């Protein structure tokens, strides 16, 4: 089963899709996993952070602003 990725909250806040800033190799990212109210913080480049968040999820990952 595929994990859905919701970027709406991030896009509403930043006006663009999430991406790794060019000037940084890693950044702190916040995710909501399966609608759990406690955010999960991962410091990595965006692609690696999203992969890790997906491993923690069963259904959905939301990228938080």
Secondary structure as GFF3:
##gff-version 3
##sequence-region A 1 65
A	DSSP	beta_strand	4	6	.	.	.	ID=ss1
A	DSSP	alpha_helix	8	14	.	.	.	ID=ss2
A	DSSP	beta_strand	27	33	.	.	.	ID=ss3
A	DSSP	beta_strand	40	44	.	.	.	ID=ss4
A	DSSP	alpha_helix	46	56	.	.	.	ID=ss5
A	DSSP	beta_strand	60	64	.	.	.	ID=ss6
###
